[in-house]
């Protein structure tokens, strides 16, 4: 199917982009850091 082939070329993953596996913990830390920086806020656990 052409749609599937187009999607395969356009969709990526963290593993593909980083060239390695990434843990959920590492991903969460990176997301928090990115949101804090982008929004100029400090996120805290409740």
VMD Tcl script that builds the backbone (N, CA, C; Angstrom):
set m [mol new atoms 138]
animate dup $m
set s [atomselect $m all]
$s set {name element resname resid chain x y z} {
  {N N UNK 1 A 0.826 -1.186 0.000}
  {CA C UNK 1 A 0.000 0.000 0.000}
  {C C UNK 1 A 0.867 1.245 0.000}
  {N N UNK 2 A 0.542 2.187 -0.826}
  {CA C UNK 2 A 1.319 3.427 -0.923}
  {C C UNK 2 A 1.267 4.237 0.375}
  {N N UNK 3 A 0.102 4.282 1.010}
  {CA C UNK 3 A -0.042 5.054 2.250}
  {C C UNK 3 A 0.903 4.534 3.317}
  {N N UNK 4 A 1.029 3.236 3.425}
  {CA C UNK 4 A 1.917 2.633 4.416}
  {C C UNK 4 A 3.366 2.982 4.114}
  {N N UNK 5 A 3.755 2.941 2.867}
  {CA C UNK 5 A 5.127 3.280 2.497}
  {C C UNK 5 A 5.440 4.743 2.784}
  {N N UNK 6 A 4.500 5.628 2.515}
  {CA C UNK 6 A 4.695 7.052 2.811}
  {C C UNK 6 A 4.834 7.239 4.322}
  {N N UNK 7 A 3.982 6.601 5.102}
  {CA C UNK 7 A 4.033 6.715 6.560}
  {C C UNK 7 A 5.372 6.212 7.097}
  {N N UNK 8 A 5.863 5.100 6.588}
  {CA C UNK 8 A 7.138 4.559 7.052}
  {C C UNK 8 A 8.285 5.526 6.821}
  {N N UNK 9 A 8.222 6.304 5.767}
  {CA C UNK 9 A 9.289 7.274 5.481}
  {C C UNK 9 A 9.170 8.518 6.351}
  {N N UNK 10 A 7.964 8.828 6.834}
  {CA C UNK 10 A 7.748 10.071 7.578}
  {C C UNK 10 A 7.718 9.895 9.087}
  {N N UNK 11 A 7.419 8.700 9.560}
  {CA C UNK 11 A 7.318 8.448 10.996}
  {C C UNK 11 A 8.673 7.975 11.515}
  {N N UNK 12 A 9.040 8.462 12.693}
  {CA C UNK 12 A 10.316 8.073 13.285}
  {C C UNK 12 A 10.102 7.661 14.736}
  {N N UNK 13 A 11.153 7.393 15.432}
  {CA C UNK 13 A 11.095 7.026 16.846}
  {C C UNK 13 A 12.308 7.615 17.552}
  {N N UNK 14 A 12.225 7.658 18.869}
  {CA C UNK 14 A 13.380 8.141 19.629}
  {C C UNK 14 A 14.586 7.238 19.401}
  {N N UNK 15 A 14.352 5.930 19.357}
  {CA C UNK 15 A 15.454 4.993 19.134}
  {C C UNK 15 A 16.146 5.276 17.801}
  {N N UNK 16 A 15.353 5.512 16.776}
  {CA C UNK 16 A 15.923 5.783 15.454}
  {C C UNK 16 A 16.682 7.111 15.447}
  {N N UNK 17 A 16.113 8.128 16.055}
  {CA C UNK 17 A 16.750 9.450 16.052}
  {C C UNK 17 A 18.002 9.497 16.913}
  {N N UNK 18 A 17.982 8.798 18.055}
  {CA C UNK 18 A 19.123 8.820 18.969}
  {C C UNK 18 A 20.146 7.734 18.660}
  {N N UNK 19 A 19.724 6.738 17.914}
  {CA C UNK 19 A 20.624 5.633 17.609}
  {C C UNK 19 A 20.830 4.687 18.772}
  {N N UNK 20 A 19.911 4.718 19.728}
  {CA C UNK 20 A 20.011 3.843 20.905}
  {C C UNK 20 A 18.655 3.775 21.587}
  {N N UNK 21 A 18.510 2.788 22.464}
  {CA C UNK 21 A 17.300 2.689 23.277}
  {C C UNK 21 A 17.308 3.778 24.336}
  {N N UNK 22 A 16.134 4.165 24.765}
  {CA C UNK 22 A 16.004 5.172 25.818}
  {C C UNK 22 A 14.993 4.658 26.836}
  {N N UNK 23 A 15.315 4.811 28.109}
  {CA C UNK 23 A 14.412 4.334 29.155}
  {C C UNK 23 A 13.275 5.342 29.360}
  {N N UNK 24 A 12.205 4.866 29.947}
  {CA C UNK 24 A 11.075 5.743 30.260}
  {C C UNK 24 A 11.528 6.848 31.217}
  {N N UNK 25 A 12.366 6.488 32.183}
  {CA C UNK 25 A 12.867 7.469 33.153}
  {C C UNK 25 A 13.668 8.570 32.451}
  {N N UNK 26 A 14.539 8.181 31.526}
  {CA C UNK 26 A 15.340 9.156 30.791}
  {C C UNK 26 A 14.450 10.053 29.933}
  {N N UNK 27 A 13.438 9.451 29.306}
  {CA C UNK 27 A 12.510 10.215 28.482}
  {C C UNK 27 A 11.736 11.220 29.334}
  {N N UNK 28 A 11.246 10.780 30.487}
  {CA C UNK 28 A 10.496 11.679 31.368}
  {C C UNK 28 A 11.348 12.863 31.816}
  {N N UNK 29 A 12.595 12.596 32.179}
  {CA C UNK 29 A 13.486 13.670 32.620}
  {C C UNK 29 A 13.719 14.683 31.493}
  {N N UNK 30 A 13.891 14.184 30.277}
  {CA C UNK 30 A 14.118 15.071 29.135}
  {C C UNK 30 A 12.877 15.907 28.833}
  {N N UNK 31 A 11.701 15.297 28.928}
  {CA C UNK 31 A 10.457 16.035 28.689}
  {C C UNK 31 A 10.261 17.141 29.725}
  {N N UNK 32 A 10.475 16.810 30.995}
  {CA C UNK 32 A 10.338 17.809 32.055}
  {C C UNK 32 A 11.313 18.961 31.826}
  {N N UNK 33 A 12.550 18.640 31.550}
  {CA C UNK 33 A 13.571 19.671 31.308}
  {C C UNK 33 A 13.184 20.554 30.126}
  {N N UNK 34 A 12.694 19.933 29.055}
  {CA C UNK 34 A 12.294 20.688 27.867}
  {C C UNK 34 A 11.119 21.605 28.130}
  {N N UNK 35 A 10.090 21.108 28.834}
  {CA C UNK 35 A 8.939 21.943 29.165}
  {C C UNK 35 A 9.346 23.099 30.077}
  {N N UNK 36 A 10.196 22.814 31.064}
  {CA C UNK 36 A 10.654 23.868 31.971}
  {C C UNK 36 A 11.377 24.970 31.202}
  {N N UNK 37 A 12.230 24.569 30.301}
  {CA C UNK 37 A 12.995 25.542 29.520}
  {C C UNK 37 A 12.089 26.325 28.568}
  {N N UNK 38 A 11.219 25.625 27.870}
  {CA C UNK 38 A 10.357 26.280 26.875}
  {C C UNK 38 A 9.349 27.224 27.526}
  {N N UNK 39 A 8.837 26.834 28.696}
  {CA C UNK 39 A 7.805 27.630 29.340}
  {C C UNK 39 A 8.343 28.530 30.452}
  {N N UNK 40 A 9.650 28.436 30.697}
  {CA C UNK 40 A 10.295 29.217 31.754}
  {C C UNK 40 A 9.575 29.038 33.092}
  {N N UNK 41 A 9.375 27.760 33.454}
  {CA C UNK 41 A 8.724 27.419 34.703}
  {C C UNK 41 A 9.516 26.311 35.385}
  {N N UNK 42 A 9.197 26.085 36.649}
  {CA C UNK 42 A 9.793 24.968 37.397}
  {C C UNK 42 A 8.670 24.004 37.715}
  {N N UNK 43 A 8.728 22.791 37.187}
  {CA C UNK 43 A 7.727 21.776 37.466}
  {C C UNK 43 A 8.121 21.026 38.731}
  {N N UNK 44 A 7.158 20.761 39.589}
  {CA C UNK 44 A 7.423 20.025 40.827}
  {C C UNK 44 A 6.454 18.861 40.934}
  {N N UNK 45 A 6.906 17.798 41.582}
  {CA C UNK 45 A 6.039 16.641 41.824}
  {C C UNK 45 A 5.086 16.964 42.950}
  {N N UNK 46 A 3.894 16.423 42.849}
  {CA C UNK 46 A 2.887 16.660 43.891}
  {C C UNK 46 A 2.778 15.459 44.778}
}
mol reanalyze $m
mol bondsrecalc $m
mol representation Tube
mol addrep $m
